[in-house]
Amino acid sequence: MKIRLSDHFTYGKLIKFTLPSIAMMIFTSIYSVVDGFFVSNFAGKVAFSAVNLIMPFLMIVATVGFMFGTGGTAIVANTLGAGNKEKANRYFSLFVYVAFALGVLLSVLGFVLLRPISMLIGAKGELLENCVVYGRILLTTLPFFVLQLLFQSFFVAAEKPHLGLLVTGVSGVTNMILDAVLVILLPQEYKLSGAAVATAFSQFIGGAIPLIYFLRKNSSILRLGKTTFDGKAILKACINGSSEFMSNVSMSIVGMLYNLQLLKFAGENGVAAYGVMMYVSMIFSATFIGYSIGVSPVIAYQNGAENHDELKGLLKKSLHMLGVSGIVMVTAAQLLATLLAQIFVGYDKELMDLTVSGFRIFALAFPFMGFAIFGSGFFTALNDGLTSALISFLRTLVFQVSALLLLPIIWGIDGIWVSIVVAEMMSVAFTAVFLIIKRKRYHY
């Protein structure tokens, strides 16, 4: 039977409803990992370092999609819960059109500023040229990547999470096939460009297919159509989604800081090792992000319908499942560390040893990571964007930057790896404080 936002959610139904979103995010991470695998093994260590160096900037400019996706979904789902479908569709259309326009603007600005930005984050020589080549190719399809990120949330609000998974699957398989063809078969000097073209084309598909789907008549409760400019709604969506915007921007800034610290302590090997950890940890953290995306429209709907008992049950069940998942993940990470490092950098023993030792420390953050990610998403769904943004700001910027600047002074390169663990532990503590303080206001 079809699961609706208005249903009562047991553990089984909650898992079933959020599973497509979890699988969608995991699959997105996996095809990013495949991208890194081909670049590292066929284009070389310098090209792999260039991808990891410029990727944080590319994610910053794409984050507008996350912001309007999560922030806009909270408004749309809340409006649906209040029983106003027509108004919900006007909001939905407005957010999609504004996000696409911002994607075009950011694409143009990014193309012009890419070289000085690459130099600012430490790239020079061959590394700099690789950053510019890879980044400019991906910027050509940025508006559609913005839409892909936005529709990941709106597919759930439209009660079509399985379609979001299908679109992500088509996009990911396209990327993998083109990676295998272009990176392997093209001459050495064009392999990095081939990887960029593969990713750019997959992002175009990931944004274009949902756009066509929602423009046509369909069985979804959401459809793109006429809208009117509503500055207040746009501002509210930005505030609601500011936590996701802050989270992604902060993570990208912190990623740049990681790279600068690693260039200082371990050179290009450090950047490459961190790249492997990022690719692998994306798969683990994608479970938490996917769950948060999947459950947020349900929370927003029940909040709009003022169904406080269901809201309380959703929070309790979510915390239980996140705790179990975190324990499973850290165990798996410790057991698979060597195998995962070997897949990416098995051709270089020194680099592989550095990656394995770093990842074993880095992975200790997984049991804590899910609670902070969910906590931020929970308050976004409640239309409390300021609290959500504060959790994200503390988690991804304040705690991580502080730890990243201080701990290497004490423990050297191990201090870089342990900084994420310390930051996530502190984030869980502050998330718990906010949940306790706000419980009477939202009746959960």
C-alpha positions as CSV (number, residue, x, y, z in Angstrom):
1,M,0.0,0.0,0.0
2,K,1.1,3.6,-0.7
3,I,2.4,5.3,2.4
4,R,1.2,8.9,2.8
5,L,2.5,11.8,4.9
6,S,-0.7,11.7,7.0
7,D,-0.2,8.0,8.1
8,H,0.7,6.7,11.5
9,F,4.4,5.6,11.3
10,T,5.6,2.4,13.0
11,Y,9.3,1.5,12.8
12,G,8.6,-0.7,9.8
13,K,6.6,2.0,7.9
14,L,9.2,4.7,8.8
15,I,12.0,2.6,7.4
16,K,10.0,1.7,4.3
17,F,9.1,5.3,3.6
18,T,12.7,6.7,4.2
19,L,14.5,3.8,2.5
20,P,14.3,5.3,-1.0
21,S,15.8,8.6,0.2
22,I,18.6,6.7,2.1
23,A,19.3,4.6,-0.9
24,M,19.3,7.7,-3.1
25,M,21.9,9.4,-1.0
26,I,24.0,6.3,-0.7
27,F,23.9,5.7,-4.5
28,T,24.8,9.3,-5.1
29,S,27.8,8.8,-2.8
30,I,28.8,5.6,-4.5
31,Y,28.9,7.0,-8.0
32,S,31.0,9.9,-6.6
33,V,33.3,7.2,-5.2
34,V,33.4,5.5,-8.5
35,D,34.3,8.9,-10.1
36,G,37.2,9.2,-7.6
37,F,38.3,5.6,-8.3
38,F,38.7,6.2,-12.0
39,V,40.5,9.5,-11.6
40,S,42.9,8.2,-9.0
41,N,43.7,4.9,-10.8
42,F,43.8,6.1,-14.4
43,A,44.4,9.9,-14.4
44,G,46.9,9.8,-11.5
45,K,47.6,11.2,-8.0
46,V,47.8,14.9,-9.1
47,A,44.5,14.8,-11.0
48,F,42.9,13.1,-8.0
49,S,44.3,15.8,-5.6
50,A,42.9,18.5,-8.0
51,V,39.4,17.0,-7.9
52,N,39.5,16.9,-4.1
53,L,40.9,20.4,-3.9
54,I,38.3,22.1,-6.1
55,M,35.3,20.0,-5.1
56,P,34.5,22.0,-1.9
57,F,34.1,25.2,-4.0
58,L,31.8,23.4,-6.5
59,M,29.7,22.1,-3.6
60,I,29.4,25.6,-2.1
61,V,27.9,27.1,-5.3
62,A,25.5,24.1,-5.7
63,T,24.3,24.3,-2.1
64,V,21.5,26.7,-3.1
65,G,19.7,23.5,-4.3
66,F,20.0,22.0,-0.8
67,M,18.7,25.2,0.8
68,F,15.6,25.6,-1.3
69,G,15.0,21.8,-1.3
70,T,15.0,21.3,2.5
71,G,13.7,24.8,3.4
72,G,11.1,24.8,0.7
73,T,9.9,21.3,1.4
74,A,9.3,22.2,5.0
75,I,7.0,25.0,3.9
76,V,5.3,23.0,1.2
77,A,4.7,19.9,3.4
78,N,3.4,22.1,6.2
79,T,1.0,23.8,3.8
80,L,-0.2,20.5,2.6
81,G,-0.7,19.4,6.2
82,A,-2.9,22.5,6.8
83,G,-5.0,21.4,3.8
84,N,-4.1,24.0,1.2
85,K,-2.9,22.1,-1.9
86,E,-3.2,25.0,-4.4
87,K,-1.0,27.2,-2.3
88,A,1.5,24.4,-1.7
89,N,1.9,24.1,-5.5
90,R,2.5,27.8,-5.9
91,Y,5.2,27.7,-3.3
92,F,6.7,24.6,-5.0
93,S,6.9,26.2,-8.4
94,L,8.3,29.5,-7.0
95,F,11.2,27.7,-5.2
96,V,12.1,25.6,-8.3
97,Y,12.2,28.6,-10.6
98,V,14.2,30.8,-8.2
99,A,16.7,28.0,-7.5
100,F,17.3,27.4,-11.2
101,A,17.8,31.2,-11.8
102,L,20.3,31.4,-9.0
103,G,22.1,28.3,-10.4
104,V,22.6,30.1,-13.7
105,L,24.0,33.2,-12.0
106,L,26.4,31.2,-9.8
107,S,27.5,29.2,-12.8
108,V,28.6,32.3,-14.7
109,L,30.3,33.8,-11.6
110,G,32.1,30.6,-10.8
111,F,33.4,30.2,-14.3
112,V,35.0,33.6,-14.2
113,L,36.4,33.3,-10.6
114,L,37.5,29.7,-10.7
115,R,41.2,30.3,-11.3
116,P,41.8,32.9,-8.6
117,I,39.8,30.8,-6.1
118,S,41.9,27.7,-7.0
119,M,45.1,29.7,-6.3
120,L,43.6,31.0,-3.1
121,I,43.1,27.4,-1.8
122,G,46.7,26.4,-2.5
123,A,46.7,25.1,-6.1
124,K,49.7,25.9,-8.3
125,G,51.4,24.5,-11.4
126,E,49.9,21.4,-12.8
127,L,47.5,21.1,-9.8
128,L,46.1,24.5,-10.6
129,E,45.5,23.8,-14.3
130,N,43.7,20.5,-13.4
131,C,41.5,22.4,-10.9
132,V,40.5,24.9,-13.6
133,V,39.8,22.3,-16.3
134,Y,37.7,20.0,-14.0
135,G,35.8,22.9,-12.3
136,R,34.8,24.8,-15.5
137,I,33.4,21.7,-17.1
138,L,31.2,20.9,-14.1
139,L,30.1,24.6,-13.8
140,T,28.4,24.3,-17.3
141,T,25.7,22.1,-15.8
142,L,25.5,23.7,-12.4
143,P,21.9,24.9,-12.7
144,F,20.7,21.3,-13.3
145,F,22.8,20.0,-10.4
146,V,21.1,22.6,-8.3
147,L,17.7,21.2,-9.4
148,Q,18.9,17.6,-8.8
149,L,19.7,18.5,-5.1
150,L,16.4,20.4,-4.8
151,F,14.2,17.7,-6.2
152,Q,15.7,15.1,-3.8
153,S,13.6,16.6,-1.1
154,F,10.5,17.5,-3.1
155,F,10.1,14.0,-4.4
156,V,9.5,12.9,-0.8
157,A,7.1,15.7,-0.2
158,A,5.2,14.6,-3.3
159,E,4.9,11.1,-1.8
160,K,7.1,9.8,-4.6
161,P,10.4,8.9,-2.9
162,H,10.9,5.9,-5.2
163,L,11.0,8.2,-8.2
164,G,13.8,10.2,-6.6
165,L,15.7,7.0,-6.2
166,L,15.1,6.1,-9.8
167,V,16.3,9.4,-11.1
168,T,19.4,9.2,-8.9
169,G,20.0,5.7,-10.2
170,V,19.8,6.7,-13.9
171,S,22.1,9.7,-13.2
172,G,24.6,7.5,-11.3
173,V,24.7,4.7,-13.8
174,T,25.3,7.3,-16.6
175,N,28.2,8.7,-14.7
176,M,29.7,5.3,-14.1
177,I,29.4,4.2,-17.7
178,L,30.8,7.5,-19.1
179,D,33.7,7.3,-16.5
180,A,34.6,3.8,-17.7
181,V,34.5,4.9,-21.3
182,L,36.0,8.3,-21.2
183,V,38.6,8.0,-18.4
184,I,40.0,4.7,-19.6
185,L,39.9,5.2,-23.4
186,L,40.9,8.9,-23.7
187,P,44.7,9.8,-23.9
188,Q,46.3,10.6,-20.6
189,E,46.1,14.4,-21.0
190,Y,42.3,14.2,-21.5
191,K,41.4,11.7,-18.8
192,L,40.5,14.3,-16.1
193,S,38.4,16.2,-18.6
194,G,36.6,12.9,-19.5
195,A,35.8,12.4,-15.8
196,A,34.4,15.9,-15.5
197,V,32.3,15.5,-18.7
198,A,30.9,12.2,-17.2
199,T,29.9,13.9,-14.0
200,A,28.5,17.0,-15.7
201,F,26.3,14.9,-18.0
202,S,25.0,12.9,-15.1
203,Q,24.1,16.0,-13.2
204,F,22.3,17.4,-16.2
205,I,20.2,14.2,-16.4
206,G,19.6,14.3,-12.6
207,G,18.1,17.8,-12.9
208,A,16.3,17.6,-16.2
209,I,14.3,14.4,-15.7
210,P,12.5,15.6,-12.5
211,L,11.9,19.0,-14.2
212,I,10.1,17.4,-17.1
213,Y,8.2,15.1,-14.7
214,F,6.8,17.9,-12.6
215,L,6.0,20.1,-15.6
216,R,3.8,17.4,-17.1
217,K,0.4,16.1,-15.7
218,N,1.2,13.3,-13.2
219,S,-0.3,11.5,-10.3
220,S,1.8,13.5,-7.8
221,I,0.3,16.0,-5.3
222,L,2.9,18.5,-6.5
223,R,3.1,20.0,-10.0
224,L,5.1,22.9,-11.6
225,G,2.9,25.6,-12.9
226,K,2.1,29.3,-12.6
227,T,3.2,31.2,-9.5
228,T,3.6,34.7,-8.2
229,F,6.7,36.3,-6.7
230,D,6.5,36.0,-2.9
231,G,9.6,37.5,-1.3
232,K,8.4,36.5,2.2
233,A,8.1,32.9,1.2
234,I,11.5,32.9,-0.5
235,L,13.1,34.5,2.6
236,K,11.3,31.9,4.9
237,A,12.6,29.0,2.6
238,C,16.1,30.5,2.8
239,I,15.9,30.7,6.6
240,N,14.4,27.2,6.9
241,G,17.1,25.8,4.6
242,S,19.9,28.0,6.0
243,S,21.0,25.1,8.2
244,E,21.6,22.8,5.2
245,F,23.1,25.8,3.3
246,M,25.3,26.5,6.3
247,S,26.2,22.9,6.7
248,N,27.3,22.4,3.1
249,V,29.1,25.7,2.8
250,S,30.8,25.1,6.2
251,M,31.8,21.6,5.2
252,S,33.3,22.9,2.0
253,I,35.2,25.7,3.8
254,V,36.4,23.1,6.4
255,G,37.4,20.8,3.5
256,M,39.6,23.6,2.1
257,L,41.1,24.1,5.5
258,Y,41.7,20.4,5.9
259,N,43.6,20.5,2.5
260,L,45.7,23.5,3.5
261,Q,46.6,21.8,6.8
262,L,47.4,18.5,5.1
263,L,49.5,20.2,2.4
264,K,51.5,21.6,5.3
265,F,51.9,18.3,7.2
266,A,52.0,15.7,4.5
267,G,52.0,17.4,1.0
268,E,49.9,16.0,-1.9
269,N,49.8,12.6,-0.2
270,G,47.8,14.2,2.7
271,V,45.3,15.7,0.3
272,A,44.9,12.4,-1.6
273,A,44.4,10.5,1.7
274,Y,41.8,12.9,2.9
275,G,40.1,12.6,-0.5
276,V,39.8,8.8,0.0
277,M,38.3,9.4,3.5
278,M,35.8,11.9,2.1
279,Y,34.7,9.5,-0.6
280,V,34.2,6.6,1.8
281,S,32.7,8.6,4.6
282,M,30.2,10.1,2.2
283,I,28.7,6.6,1.9
284,F,28.3,6.3,5.7
285,S,27.0,9.8,6.3
286,A,24.7,9.5,3.3
287,T,22.6,7.1,5.4
288,F,22.0,9.8,8.0
289,I,21.4,12.5,5.4
290,G,19.0,10.3,3.4
291,Y,17.0,9.5,6.5
292,S,16.8,13.1,7.4
293,I,15.6,14.0,3.9
294,G,13.1,11.2,4.0
295,V,11.6,11.8,7.4
296,S,11.5,15.7,7.3
297,P,8.4,16.1,5.1
298,V,6.5,13.7,7.5
299,I,7.6,15.8,10.5
300,A,6.6,19.0,8.7
301,Y,3.2,17.6,7.7
302,Q,2.4,16.3,11.2
303,N,3.5,19.7,12.7
304,G,1.2,21.5,10.2
305,A,-1.6,19.1,11.2
306,E,-0.8,19.7,14.9
307,N,-0.6,15.9,15.5
308,H,1.7,16.1,18.5
309,D,1.6,12.5,19.5
310,E,2.8,11.4,16.1
311,L,5.5,14.0,16.2
312,K,6.7,12.7,19.5
313,G,6.7,9.1,18.2
314,L,8.7,10.1,15.1
315,L,11.4,11.8,17.2
316,K,11.7,8.8,19.6
317,K,11.9,6.2,16.8
318,S,14.4,8.3,14.8
319,L,16.8,8.6,17.8
320,H,16.7,4.8,18.4
321,M,17.4,3.9,14.8
322,L,20.2,6.5,14.5
323,G,22.0,5.1,17.6
324,V,21.9,1.5,16.2
325,S,23.1,2.7,12.8
326,G,26.0,4.6,14.2
327,I,27.3,1.5,16.0
328,V,27.0,-0.6,12.9
329,M,28.8,1.9,10.8
330,V,31.9,2.5,13.0
331,T,32.3,-1.3,13.3
332,A,32.1,-1.7,9.5
333,A,34.5,1.2,9.0
334,Q,37.2,-0.4,11.2
335,L,36.9,-3.8,9.6
336,L,37.0,-2.4,6.0
337,A,39.6,0.4,6.3
338,T,42.4,-1.5,4.6
339,L,40.3,-2.8,1.8
340,L,38.7,0.6,1.0
341,A,42.1,2.3,1.0
342,Q,43.6,-0.4,-1.3
343,I,40.8,0.2,-3.8
344,F,41.8,3.8,-4.3
345,V,45.5,4.1,-3.5
346,G,46.8,0.6,-3.5
347,Y,49.4,1.6,-6.0
348,D,51.3,3.7,-3.4
349,K,52.2,2.0,-0.1
350,E,53.1,5.1,1.7
351,L,49.9,6.8,0.7
352,M,47.9,3.7,1.6
353,D,49.3,3.4,5.1
354,L,48.6,7.1,5.7
355,T,45.0,6.6,4.5
356,V,44.3,3.5,6.6
357,S,45.7,5.0,9.9
358,G,43.8,8.2,9.3
359,F,40.5,6.6,8.4
360,R,40.5,4.4,11.5
361,I,40.6,7.5,13.6
362,F,38.2,9.5,11.4
363,A,35.6,6.8,11.5
364,L,35.1,7.1,15.3
365,A,32.9,10.1,14.5
366,F,30.2,8.0,12.8
367,P,28.3,7.0,16.0
368,F,27.8,10.7,16.8
369,M,27.3,12.1,13.3
370,G,23.8,10.9,12.7
371,F,22.3,12.7,15.8
372,A,23.5,16.2,14.8
373,I,22.5,15.7,11.1
374,F,19.0,14.6,12.1
375,G,18.7,17.3,14.8
376,S,19.4,20.0,12.3
377,G,16.9,18.5,9.8
378,F,14.3,18.0,12.6
379,F,14.2,21.8,13.3
380,T,14.2,22.6,9.6
381,A,11.1,20.5,9.2
382,L,9.5,22.3,12.2
383,N,10.1,25.6,10.3
384,D,12.6,26.6,13.0
385,G,15.4,27.6,10.6
386,L,17.4,29.6,13.1
387,T,17.8,26.7,15.6
388,S,18.6,24.4,12.7
389,A,21.2,26.8,11.3
390,L,22.8,27.3,14.7
391,I,23.2,23.5,15.1
392,S,24.8,23.3,11.7
393,F,27.0,26.4,12.2
394,L,28.4,25.0,15.5
395,R,28.8,21.5,14.1
396,T,30.4,22.2,10.7
397,L,32.2,25.4,11.3
398,V,32.9,26.4,14.9
399,F,33.7,23.0,16.4
400,Q,35.6,21.6,13.4
401,V,37.6,24.7,12.6
402,S,38.6,25.1,16.3
403,A,39.6,21.5,16.5
404,L,41.4,21.5,13.2
405,L,43.5,24.5,14.1
406,L,44.3,23.4,17.7
407,L,44.7,19.6,17.7
408,P,47.4,19.3,15.0
409,I,49.6,21.5,17.3
410,I,49.4,18.7,19.9
411,W,49.2,15.5,17.8
412,G,50.5,16.5,14.4
413,I,48.7,14.9,11.5
414,D,46.7,12.6,13.8
415,G,45.3,15.7,15.3
416,I,43.8,16.5,11.9
417,W,42.0,13.2,11.8
418,V,40.7,13.3,15.3
419,S,39.3,16.9,14.9
420,I,36.2,15.5,13.2
421,V,35.5,13.1,16.1
422,V,35.8,15.9,18.7
423,A,33.6,18.2,16.6
424,E,30.8,15.6,16.2
425,M,30.8,14.8,20.0
426,M,30.4,18.4,20.9
427,S,27.6,18.7,18.3
428,V,25.6,15.9,19.8
429,A,25.8,17.6,23.2
430,F,24.5,20.9,21.9
431,T,21.8,19.2,19.8
432,A,20.5,17.4,22.9
433,V,20.3,20.8,24.7
434,F,18.2,22.3,21.9
435,L,15.9,19.3,21.8
436,I,15.3,19.6,25.5
437,I,14.8,23.4,25.5
438,K,12.3,23.4,22.5
439,R,10.2,20.4,23.5
440,K,7.4,22.4,25.1
441,R,7.2,24.8,22.2
442,Y,6.7,22.1,19.6
443,H,5.0,19.5,21.9
444,Y,7.2,16.5,21.1
